[in-house]
Amino acid sequence: MDLYKQVFVAGAVAPLLSSPQPVRNSGFDRDVVVEAVEQVALDVVALTLRAPDGGVLPVWRPGAHLELFLPSGRQRRYSLCGNPRDRFRYRIAVRLIPDGDGGSREVHERLRAGSVLRIRGPRNAFGFVEAPSYLFIAGGIGITPILPMVRAAGARGRLVYLGSSRDRMPFLAELTGAEVRPDDEFGPPDLAELLGEAEPGAAVYVCGPPGMLTAAQRLAFDSNPTGSLHVERFAPAPVDGGREFDLTLARTGRTVRVGATETALAAIQRVDPRVPYSCRQGFCGSCETRVLSGAVEHRDRVPAALARPDRIRPCVSRAAGDALVLDR
C-alpha cells in the first residue's frame, strides 16, 4: 500500500519502545532482491525482500517503513509487517488500487521473484510507545504496521481487525486471538464503542481508511482521556483552510501559483518533478527548503521550540501572506 505517516497523540504521552530513527534524507539507500511474492488477500500481495548477497539487513522496530524506488521511477512507502527479529528479510504488503496513480499496479504486475529494487530505510514515524495496555484497531491493509506491534505487545494488547470481507483482509492466518469483524458479517463498526473499550491509560493505535482515522481523532480523547492515540494515514490529509499564493523558485526564477486546496510541494512538482520528498505529512524533512523571502504558515510536525522561521516543509506548510521565495 502507498503509505504516508501521521502520528496524532491525545492525552498522556509515554516513552517510545520503537523510537523514531533520526530522519536522514540520504546515506542509507540499498539494493534488495525480491525473494518471494505471495497473494495474501484479494488484491493484496506480500513481498519478501533480502540483500543481494544474502547478508544481514539493518535493524527495524514495530511501526517502521521502507521507501521503494520502483523500476518506473515511482517512489512509494510501505510499512514493514514481518518479524523484526529476522535480520535477513523484510516483508511488506501492497494493496492494488486500480484507480490510483500506478504505483500499486506496477508492484502487482511487474515485480517477481528475482526483481531488484532500490530501497531507503527503514525509518520509523509511527513509534510503539510503552503503555500498561494496548488497543489496536486495524482496517483492511491497515493491519501492516499494526501486526508487528501486536506481537510485541503480547498479552497487554487487544486487536480488533476490521474490513469489508475476510477475503480482503490480509494475514488472517497469523492473527490468532484477534477479534476479526468484517462488515459483511458484523455490519459497519461503531468506532466510538470500540475506543470506549480501551483500558485506562491504554495506547490506542488505529490504521485504516481516512474516515476511520478522522473519526478516531475526533472521538479519542473523550473515549480514552488518560491514554494516547496514534494513527497512521495512507495518504496526505487534504489541505484545510488554505488560500492561493505565488511561489518563486529563486535558482530558476520560475514562479508558480499554489492553489487553495493544493500543497506547495505539488505546485513545485509541476515545474521541478525532481524535488525530493517522502512523507508528505510534515515530519520527515525530506522536502525542507530555505525561505529567502516571505512569511511561512508552519503546518509541519516540528515542535515550536525547534522550528526555524527561515525553513519550510512545502508538503504541508504554506505562505502566511501572498508570496514566498524559496532557495530552490
C-alpha positions in Angstrom: 0.0 0.0 0.0 1.1 3.5 -0.5 1.7 4.9 2.9 2.2 8.3 4.3 2.5 8.7 8.0 0.7 10.8 10.6 1.0 10.4 14.3 -1.6 12.1 16.5 -1.3 11.8 20.2 -4.0 12.7 22.7 -3.7 12.6 26.4 -0.6 11.3 28.2 2.5 10.6 26.1 4.6 7.6 27.0 8.2 6.7 26.2 8.7 5.1 22.8 9.6 1.5 22.7 10.2 1.8 18.9 11.7 5.3 18.9 11.8 7.0 15.5 15.2 6.8 13.9 17.0 10.0 13.0 15.4 11.1 9.8 18.1 11.1 7.1 17.5 12.0 3.5 20.4 10.1 2.1 23.1 7.6 3.1 21.0 4.6 3.8 19.8 3.5 0.4 20.5 0.0 -0.7 19.5 -2.6 -3.3 17.4 -5.6 -2.4 16.1 -8.6 -4.2 12.5 -9.8 -4.2 12.8 -13.2 -2.7 9.1 -14.1 -2.9 5.7 -12.6 -4.0 2.7 -14.1 -2.2 -1.0 -13.4 -2.6 -2.2 -12.8 1.0 -5.7 -11.5 0.2 -7.9 -10.4 -2.7 -5.8 -7.6 -4.4 -3.1 -7.7 -1.8 0.4 -9.2 -2.3 3.2 -9.5 0.2 6.8 -9.1 -0.9 9.7 -10.7 0.9 12.9 -8.7 0.3 16.5 -9.7 1.0 20.0 -8.4 0.5 21.6 -9.4 -2.9 24.4 -11.2 -1.1 22.0 -12.8 1.5 23.6 -10.7 4.3 22.2 -9.0 7.3 19.8 -6.1 6.8 19.5 -3.0 9.1 17.5 -3.5 12.3 13.9 -2.1 12.5 11.3 -1.8 15.1 7.4 -2.1 15.0 5.9 0.8 13.1 8.9 1.2 10.7 8.5 1.6 6.9 10.6 1.3 3.8 10.7 3.6 0.8 10.7 1.8 -2.5 12.0 3.1 -5.8 10.1 1.2 -8.4 11.5 0.4 -11.9 9.4 3.2 -13.4 11.0 5.7 -11.1 7.9 6.0 -8.9 8.7 6.4 -5.2 6.4 4.7 -2.6 6.4 3.9 1.1 5.2 0.7 2.7 5.1 -0.5 6.3 7.2 -3.4 7.4 4.9 -6.2 8.5 7.3 -9.1 9.1 9.4 -10.2 12.1 11.8 -7.6 13.4 14.0 -10.4 14.7 14.6 -11.7 11.2 17.7 -9.8 10.2 17.8 -11.3 6.7 14.4 -10.5 5.3 12.0 -7.6 5.1 8.3 -8.1 4.4 5.8 -5.5 3.0 2.3 -5.8 1.7 0.8 -3.8 -1.2 -2.9 -3.4 -2.0 -3.8 -2.9 -5.6 -5.5 0.4 -6.2 -7.0 0.2 -9.7 -7.8 3.9 -10.0 -4.6 5.1 -8.3 -1.5 6.7 -10.0 0.1 3.4 -10.9 2.5 2.5 -8.1 0.5 -0.4 -6.7 -0.3 -1.7 -10.2 3.4 -1.7 -11.0 4.1 -3.8 -7.9 1.4 -6.3 -8.7 2.1 -6.5 -12.4 5.8 -6.1 -12.8 7.6 -7.4 -9.7 8.5 -11.0 -9.5 10.9 -13.2 -7.5 14.4 -12.1 -8.6 13.4 -8.4 -9.3 15.9 -5.9 -7.9 14.7 -2.8 -6.2 16.3 0.2 -4.6 15.0 0.9 -1.0 15.5 3.6 1.5 15.2 2.9 5.2 14.0 1.5 7.5 12.7 4.6 9.1 10.1 4.9 11.9 7.5 7.6 12.2 4.8 5.5 13.9 6.6 4.7 17.2 5.5 2.0 19.5 5.1 3.5 23.0 5.4 1.9 26.4 1.9 1.6 27.9 0.2 -0.6 30.5 -2.1 -1.9 27.8 -2.8 -1.5 24.1 -5.9 -1.4 21.8 -5.1 -1.9 18.2 -7.8 -1.1 15.6 -6.8 -2.1 12.0 -8.9 -1.6 8.9 -8.0 -3.9 5.9 -4.5 -3.2 4.7 -4.0 -1.1 7.8 -3.0 -4.3 9.5 0.5 -4.0 8.1 2.1 -1.6 10.6 -0.1 -3.0 13.4 0.9 -6.6 13.0 4.5 -6.3 14.5 3.1 -4.2 17.3 0.5 -6.8 18.3 3.3 -9.4 18.5 5.4 -7.0 20.6 2.6 -6.1 23.0 1.8 -9.7 23.7 -0.8 -10.2 26.5 -1.0 -6.5 27.0 -2.5 -6.0 23.6 -6.0 -6.4 22.1 -6.5 -6.3 18.3 -9.8 -5.5 16.6 -9.4 -6.2 12.8 -12.0 -4.6 10.6 -12.6 -4.9 6.8 -15.2 -5.3 4.2 -14.9 -9.1 4.0 -12.5 -11.8 5.1 -11.1 -12.3 1.6 -9.9 -8.7 1.5 -8.2 -8.9 4.9 -4.5 -10.0 4.7 -2.7 -12.1 7.2 -5.8 -13.5 8.9 -4.0 -16.8 9.4 -1.3 -15.1 11.5 -3.7 -13.4 13.9 -4.7 -16.0 16.4 -6.7 -14.3 19.2 -7.7 -11.2 17.2 -11.3 -10.0 17.1 -12.0 -10.2 13.3 -15.1 -8.2 12.4 -15.7 -7.9 8.6 -18.6 -5.7 7.6 -20.4 -8.3 5.7 -20.7 -10.4 8.9 -21.0 -7.8 11.6 -22.1 -4.6 9.9 -20.2 -1.3 9.9 -18.2 -0.9 13.1 -19.1 1.5 15.9 -15.7 3.2 16.4 -16.8 5.2 19.4 -17.8 1.9 21.1 -14.5 0.3 20.2 -12.5 3.2 21.5 -14.5 3.3 24.7 -13.4 -0.3 25.4 -9.8 0.8 25.8 -8.5 0.3 29.3 -7.5 3.5 31.3 -4.0 4.7 30.2 -4.0 2.5 27.1 -2.1 3.3 24.0 -4.6 3.1 21.1 -3.2 2.5 17.6 -5.5 3.0 14.6 -4.6 2.4 11.0 -7.1 2.2 8.1 -9.2 4.3 5.8 -9.2 8.1 6.1 -12.7 8.2 7.6 -11.7 5.8 10.4 -8.7 7.9 11.3 -10.7 11.2 11.3 -13.3 9.7 13.5 -10.7 8.3 15.8 -9.1 11.7 16.2 -12.5 13.2 16.9 -13.5 10.6 19.5 -10.3 9.5 21.1 -9.9 11.9 24.0 -13.5 11.6 25.2 -13.2 7.8 25.0 -9.7 7.5 26.5 -8.7 10.7 28.3 -5.8 9.1 30.2 -4.3 7.3 27.3 -2.8 8.2 23.9 -4.0 7.8 20.3 -1.6 7.1 17.4 -2.9 7.0 13.8 -1.2 6.3 10.5 -2.6 7.7 7.3 -2.4 6.1 3.9 -2.4 9.4 2.1 -1.7 13.0 2.9 -4.5 14.8 4.7 -6.4 17.3 2.4 -5.4 21.0 2.6 -7.7 22.7 5.1 -8.2 26.4 5.2 -5.6 27.2 2.5 -5.5 30.2 0.2 -3.7 30.9 -3.0 -0.3 32.4 -3.1 2.7 32.8 -5.5 5.8 30.6 -5.0 9.0 31.6 -6.7 12.0 29.2 -7.1 15.0 31.5 -6.9 17.5 29.3 -8.6 15.4 29.0 -11.8 13.4 32.2 -11.5 10.2 30.4 -12.1 7.0 31.3 -10.3 4.1 29.0 -9.8 0.7 29.7 -8.3 -0.2 27.5 -5.4 -3.9 26.7 -5.3 -6.0 27.0 -2.2 -6.5 23.2 -2.0 -3.1 22.0 -3.1 0.2 21.9 -1.3 3.2 24.0 -2.1 5.1 20.7 -2.9 2.5 19.7 -5.5 2.9 23.2 -7.1 6.7 22.9 -7.1 6.5 19.4 -8.7 4.7 20.9 -11.7 7.9 22.8 -12.7 10.5 20.6 -10.9 9.5 16.9 -10.8 12.8 16.0 -9.2 12.1 17.9 -6.0 12.8 15.5 -3.1 10.0 14.4 -0.8 9.0 11.4 1.3 6.3 11.5 4.0 4.1 14.4 2.6 2.9 14.8 6.2 5.4 17.4 7.5 7.6 15.3 9.7 10.5 13.7 7.8 12.2 16.8 6.5 13.0 15.4 3.0 11.4 18.4 1.2 12.5 21.1 3.7 13.8 24.2 1.9 15.3 27.5 2.9 13.0 30.6 2.6 14.6 33.6 1.1 11.6 35.9 1.3 8.1 35.9 2.8 6.4 34.6 5.9 5.6 30.9 6.5 2.4 29.4 7.9 4.0 26.4 9.6 1.8 23.3 9.5 4.5 20.7 10.0 5.2 18.5 12.9 8.4 20.2 14.2 8.0 21.3 17.8 7.7 25.1 18.2 10.9 25.2 20.2 12.8 23.7 17.3 11.1 25.4 14.4 13.2 27.6 12.1 11.4 30.6 10.6 13.7 30.6 7.6 12.8 27.0 6.6 9.6 25.5 5.1 8.3 22.0 4.6 6.3 22.6 1.5 4.4 19.3 1.7 2.2 20.9 4.4 3.3 24.4 5.2 2.2 27.5 3.2 2.7 31.2 2.8 1.3 33.3 5.5 1.0 36.1 3.0 0.7 36.4 -0.8 4.1 35.1 -1.8 7.2 33.1 -0.9 10.6 32.9 -2.4 12.5 29.6 -1.9 16.1 28.7 -2.3 15.4 26.1 -4.9 
